[in-house]
Amino acid sequence: MNKIPRIYLLSIIIVITSCRSVSSTSGISVDRIEIKPPETRELTICLGYEPESLYPYRASSQAAQEVLQAVYDGPIDILNDGQVEPIILKRMPSLTDGSAFLTPVSV
């Protein structure tokens, strides 16, 4: 009968020691990482009037085309004098220097 209280006492001690919280001064340092919210970006285009639609296939006004050109930057820009300027491309393909070529196919 003397063994039963010792088993209960031993089990209570084990439960109490296993349930205590771990000290934060255990020698492990944890660096806090500060998460910054993403920067908001704003696009301002000064136009004489607001475009009727920004649907790319319905944009017939000059204002709509300028807004779409700013939002959807393509591989080339067409300047006011009609010149073509490469934006994403390194240079414009040309038939004269061989960087572009025609291949006839039968249909």
Contacts in CASP RR format, 6 or more apart in sequence:
PFRMAT RR
TARGET T0000
AUTHOR 0000-0000-0000
METHOD contacts of the structure
MODEL  1
MNKIPRIYLLSIIIVITSCRSVSSTSGISVDRIEIKPPETRELTICLGYE
PESLYPYRASSQAAQEVLQAVYDGPIDILNDGQVEPIILKRMPSLTDGSA
FLTPVSV
43 70 0 8 1.000
43 71 0 8 1.000
45 66 0 8 1.000
45 67 0 8 1.000
45 70 0 8 1.000
47 63 0 8 1.000
47 66 0 8 1.000
47 67 0 8 1.000
48 63 0 8 1.000
49 63 0 8 1.000
50 63 0 8 1.000
51 59 0 8 1.000
51 61 0 8 1.000
51 63 0 8 1.000
51 64 0 8 1.000
51 67 0 8 1.000
52 61 0 8 1.000
52 64 0 8 1.000
53 59 0 8 1.000
53 64 0 8 1.000
54 64 0 8 1.000
54 67 0 8 1.000
54 68 0 8 1.000
54 71 0 8 1.000
56 68 0 8 1.000
56 72 0 8 1.000
59 65 0 8 1.000
59 67 0 8 1.000
59 68 0 8 1.000
69 77 0 8 1.000
73 87 0 8 1.000
73 88 0 8 1.000
74 87 0 8 1.000
74 88 0 8 1.000
75 86 0 8 1.000
75 87 0 8 1.000
75 88 0 8 1.000
75 89 0 8 1.000
76 84 0 8 1.000
76 85 0 8 1.000
76 86 0 8 1.000
76 87 0 8 1.000
76 88 0 8 1.000
76 89 0 8 1.000
76 92 0 8 1.000
77 84 0 8 1.000
77 85 0 8 1.000
77 87 0 8 1.000
78 84 0 8 1.000
78 85 0 8 1.000
79 85 0 8 1.000
84 92 0 8 1.000
86 92 0 8 1.000
91 99 0 8 1.000
93 99 0 8 1.000
93 100 0 8 1.000
94 100 0 8 1.000
95 101 0 8 1.000
95 102 0 8 1.000
END
